[in-house]
Amino acid sequence: MGFVKTVLIFLLTLGAAYVTYVVHDFLADHPTPHIEDEFWGPGSKPGVIPENEDATIKPFKVDFTSSLKDLKSRLKLELDSNRFATPLEGVGFGYGFNTIYLKKVLTYWMEKYDFAKREKWLNRHPHFKTKIGGLDIHFQHIKPTKTGNYKKTVPIIFIHGWPGSFVEYQKLIDYFLEPKNSEINFEIVIPSLPGFGFSQAASRPGMIPVRIANILGRLMKRLGYDKYYTLGEDWGSMISTDMGILYPDRVEGVHCTCYSLHPRHLLIQSIAGIFYPSSIFKTERSKSRFYPMSKMLSSSLRESGYIHLQATKPDTVGVGLTQSPSGLAAYILEKFSTWTNESFMDQDDGGLEHKFTMDELLDNVMVYWVSKSITSSMRLYLENFTGFHTMKVPVLVPVGCVWFPEDLVLFSEIGIRAKFHKLEQFTMAEEGGHFASYEVPHIVGKEAIKFFNNVDLGYKKVEL
């Protein structure tokens, strides 16, 4: 018996040590990954570093009118086809995009959307393209024309997500270009992510968010910026923080709608949320988004179906969306409904024009249509789920987070600190949803500019 007891104690000790190791590894931070400057163009192979790449920066113009004839013929054909399913009565957007309202959207697109005027509006600030890693990367580069009484002018890169584009930041530009009540001015760079809009898609698998961060880091370096700030939402939030991870000596601060799936963060938030919820969710509005948890889980399941599609077979979904303007509009604009405010789902028009004009909504759809980029944009989900990620890599540069009450996924300040070790500003906005910079640019602008002033001026706590 003594021998058996000894063996049992040994096995239990070994098992406890193994469990401790696994738990520690699960909760521990991971080191910063090393990302090479790879080549992603046609015929490229993993690990190949480009040599003597053409670094020319060429002017670019957004062109909507050249595809006008084809688009209008498709819109007319689909409107006249009588092939739309009749929606159930009284469900609003509960089953997806309401086809009665879709006909109104398509009719506006065909008859009232001023293609030349919207094209001119999107071209009011300069656009460029340059080749990075074998890919043509599109970006806006906007420099202030007045020096004013600013102490300095600093560069900043705005990074969009899905199903957005550079269009999302067009209203935010006005808050950063020669901003009021700010001691610093900004030079703005707004790229299209690889495979989105007018940026060329990678020709091989592997373009995960941290590699996009590398591409954008190379863009900022090509533009001559040794130090800069980043701002992002959705995928742009992840890519902004990845730039801070990869280039802590260049990125001086990150402002974003902070997302964290660090296991330590999730554990802290879950435990504290159960036993001491007021430490996590400090307002009744924030508590109502999480409790009861059955409601939150139900909402998450309903809104995440697109993730499974795009993380498994994006090219299959993309066939119909690339060929059909009505399909593309319904797929993209449905997200601008419930992701802006969940309650809009109950309305026959999805509440789309409560927060955006029809022109603003269609500007973003037009970028996807004329660039034929919906398929390549959706591949980012498959790449992210099959490639490695930086979920457990800490962000060590100064970070400012803004929490919008109607956003899809919300994270608490106490949990976010598990990943963002220098969380200098955490703001709970009074309004706003997932597409905050497009919906409430005045809030994003105010909070971000306050954060960047504080970082740049040594945390003197500027109040704007």
N, C-alpha and C positions, 0 to 999 in steps of 0.2 A: 504493500500500500504506500510505503514511503516513496518508492521509486515512481509509482503512478502519480502521486501527489506532486512530486517534484516536476515531472513532465508536464502536468496540467498547469502548474504555476508558470513554468517556462513558456508554454504555448500561449497562455493568457497574457503574459508580459510581452511576448513577441507580437501577439495580435494587437495589443494596446499601442505598442510602439508603431506598428504599421498604420493603424487608424490615425494616430497622432500625426504621422508623416503625411498621410493622404490629406487629412483636414488642413494641415499647415500648408501643403502645396496648393490646395484648392483655394485657400484664403490669401495666400501670399502674393505680393507684387511680382510681376515678371520684368526682366530687364528690357531695355530699349532695343528693338530689333535693328539689325543692320540692313539697310535698303540700298542696293546699287542703282546707279543711273542706267537703267536698262533700255533696250530698243524694243518698241512695241508695234512697229509698222509691218506691212505685208512681208511674209517670209522670215520673220524674226524668230529667234529661239531664246528660251529662258537663259538668263545670265549674260547675254551678249550686250556689251556696253557700246553705245554709238561712238563713232569716231568722225571727226571733221564734219559735224552736222551743220547744215546751213542755219545760221543764227539770225537771218534776216527777219525783220519785223515789217509786215506789209499791211497797208490799210485794208479795211474790209467794210462792206456795207450790208446791212440787213435788206434782203430783197423779198418782198411779198408779191409784188405785182407780176413777176414773170410766170408764176404758177397759178395765176388767177383764173385763166380759162379752164384749165383742167379741174381745179377745185370746184368752181361753180357748176360745171357740168356734172360732177359727181354729186354735189349737194342737191341739184335739181332732180337727178335720177333717183336718189334715195328718198327725197321728199315725195316724189310722185309715185313711188313704188307700192305704197300701201302695205309694206311688209313689217311695219313696227307692231309689236304685240300690244294689245290694249291693256293698260295697267289695271290692277284691281282697284276697286272703289275705296276711297278713304285711306289709302296707305301712304300717300305722299311719296317720299323717297325710301320707305321702309323695305322695299324689295329691290332697291337699286334706283337707277336714274328713271324718273317718270317720263315716259315717252310722249305724253301730251305736251309737257313742258319742253322736251327735247325738240319737238317740231318748231316751237317758238325760237329756240336757240339757233337752229339750223336756218330758219327763215331770216332771222336777223343777220346771221353770218353771210348769207347769200345776197341779201337785198340792202342792208343798212350799214354793215361793217365797212368803213372807209379804208380800204387796203392801203392806198397811197398815203393817207393822213397818218395811219398808225405806223406805217413803215417810216415815215418822216419823224414821228415822235420818238421811235426807238433809235433812230440815227442821230438824235440831237446831241449826243455825246459820242466821241470817236470810238470806233471799233478797229481791232487789228487781228492778225493771225501770225503765228510763228511756229516753226517745227521744233517739237521737243520729244525726244525719244522716238523719232520716226512718225510722230502724229502731228497733224495740223491742229494747233490749239487756238481757239478763238477767245478773245478777251476784250473788255473795254478798259481803257486807260484814261482817267480823267484827272487833269491837273487844275488846281485853282488859278484863276486869272488875276486875283487880287491878293496882296500880301496881308493887308489889314494890320491890326495891332497884335498879331499872334506871336508868341515866343518862338515858334518853330512850325514847320510843316512836316508831317510824318506820313509814311505810306501805310495803307491798310488794304487787305484783300477780303472781299465779300465772297462767300462760298455758298452756293445754293444746294438744294436737295432734289428729291423726286416727289411728285411729278412737276417740279418747278423748273426754272431756268434763270438765266440772268435777268429776265423780265421782272422777277420778284423784287429786285432791288432798285428798280428805276425810281420809285418814290423816295426811297431812303437816301439816294444820292443827294437830294436837296438839303438834307439835314446834316450831311458831313462835308459838303463843299462850302467852305467859308461859313462854318457854323456860328450861330449866335451863342453868347455866354460861354465861350470856350477859349482857353488860352493857347490851344494848338489847332492847327489847320490840317487838312488831310489831302493826300493824293490817293485816288481810289483805283483799285484794280478789281474788275469783276469778270472772272473767267467762266466759260462753259466747261463743265466737267468732261473728261474724255468720254465720248459716246453719247453725250447730251448736246442738243442744239447744234451749233455750228462747229463743235470740236470733233475731230475724227475719232472713231472708236478703235480700240485695240484690236489687232488682228489675231491674237491668240489669247487663251484663258490666263487669268491671274491678276487682272487689274482690280485689286482689292482697294479699300479706302486708304490704307497706309501708302500704297504705291501711287495713288492719285495725289496724296500729300507730297510725295516725292516729285511728281510732275509739276505741281504748283510751286513747290519750293524752287525748282529749276527755273520756272517762269519768273519768279520774283528776283532770282539771282541775275537772270538775263536782263531784266529791266534796271539792274544796277542797285538793287536794294539789299543792303547788308543787315538792316534792322527794320522790322515792320510789325504791324498788328494784324490779327485775323478776326473775322466775324463770320458766324455761320448758323444755319438752321437745318434741321433734318439731317441728311447725309453731310451737309456742310458743317454741322456742329461736330460730327465725328472727325471729319477731315481737318477741320480747324485745329482740334485738339491733337490730332496725329501730327500736324505740322509743328505744334509745340513740343511734342514728344521727340520727333526726329531732329528738330533744329532749335533747341533751347537757347543757343547762342545768337539766334537770329530773331525768333519770335519773342517779342517783348511783352505780349499780353494777348489773351484770347477772350472774346466775348461771344457767348452762344446760349442757345437753349440747351443747357447741359443735360446729357443723357449718360447714365452710368449703369453698366451691367456687371460691374466688379462684384464677385461673390461676397466680399466683405461688406460692400454697400448694401446688397440685397438682404444679407443676414441682419445687419444692424437695423435697417428700415423695417423688416418684418417683425423682429422681436420687440423693438421699441413701439412699433405701431400697434401691437397687440396689448402690451402691458402699460404703455404710457403714450397714447396717441397724440396728446397735445404737444409732446416734444417733437413730433414729426410734422404734424399738420396744424398750423397755428391759426387757421381761420376756418369758419364753418364751411365756406365754399370749398376749401381744399379737402376737408374731411369728407364732404359729400361726394367727392370724386373717387374716393377709395372705399368708403363704407356705405352699405354693406359690401363685403368683398365679392359676394355672388354677383352683384350688379356690375362691378368693375370687370370681373372675369367674363361675364356675358358680353359686355361692350367690347372688350378686347378681342374676343373670338369673332364677333360680328364684323369688326373693322379690319381684321388681319387676313382675310381670305386671299387678298391680292398678294400678300407676302409668300404664301405657299405656291401660288401659281408662278410668280416671278423668280422664286428661289429653286424651282424645279425645271420648268419648261418655258422659259420666257420667249423663245423664238416661235413657239406654236401660238401663243397669245398674240405675238406681234404681227402675225400674218394678217389677221382681220383688221387690227388697229392701223396698220400701215396703208391698207387699201381703202378703208372706209372712213371718211371724215366724221360721219355721225357716230361710228363706233369709237373713234379717237376722242371726240368731244365728250361723249357720255362717260368714258372710262376715266378721263382726267378730271372733268368738272365734278363728277360725283364725289371726288376726294375733297374738292373745295367747298362742298356742302357740309358733310358731317365732321370733317376735320377742322372746320372753322367753328362750328357749334353743333354739338350732338343733337340738340333739340330741333335743328333745321330739318332733320330726317322726317319729321311729322308734317312738313309743309309740302304742298303740291309743286312748288317751284324750288324746293330744297334750300330756300333762304339764300340762294346764290347772289341775288342782287341786293341783299341787305347790307353786305359788306364790300362788294366789288361792283364795278360797272360791267356791263356786258363786253365792252371794248377791252377792259383789263383782263377779263377771263379769256377772251378769244385771242388776245395778244400771245399769251402763253401757249395756247393750243396751236396757234399758227407757227410758232417756232418749231414745235414737234412735227407739224405737218410738212412744212417746206424743207426741213432738214432730214426727214425720214428717219428720225432718231429714236422713235419710241422703243423699238426692239432692243437696240444696243443700250439704251438707258436702263431698261428693266434687267439686263444681265448683271448689273451691279449686285442685285440681291443674291443671285446664284453664286457669284464670285465670293461674296462676303461669307456665305454659309459654308462654302467648300474650302476656302483659303484660311490662313491664319489671321488673327486680328489682335488688336491692342487692348482688349477688354480689361486685362489685368496689369497693364503697364501704367504707372502713375504719371500724371501730368504735373510737372514741377515748375512751370512758368505761371505768372499771375493770371487768374481766371475770374471773369465776371459772368455770373449766370442770371438769366431772367426766366421766370416761371410764369407761363400764361395759363389762366384758369381753364380755358377750353381746349388746351392742347390734348393730343391723343394720349400721350404717356407723360406722367409727372413724377419727378423724383424729389425727395426731401433734401433739405440742406444738410442735415446730419449724415445722411447716407452718401451724398455726393462728395463729401469731404474725404471719403475713403479713397477716391480716385484723384480728386483735384486737391493736391496738397497745399496749394496757395490760393484757396478760394477767397478772394478779396472782397467780392461783392455778390450778394444774393438778393434778388429783387422778386417779390411776388406782385406781378402787375394786376391791375384791377380789371382789365379786359384783354381779350385777344385769344386767338387760337393758334393752329399749327403754322399757318402762313403769316406769321406776325409782321414781318417787314413789309408785306404787301397790304395787310389789313390795318395795322396800327403802327405805321412807320414813326409817328411822333413819339410813341412810347419806347420803341427800340432805339431810335436816335438819341433821345434824352438819356436813357440808362447807359447806353454804350459810350456816348461821348463823356458822360460823367466818369465812367470807369477808366477810359483811356487818359483823361486828364489826370485822374488820381495816380495812375501808374506812372505816367510820364513826368509828373511834377513831384514825385516822391511822396505820394500818399498824404497830401495836405488836406484831403477830404473836401474836394470841390463839390459844392452843391449847386446844381443848375436849375 
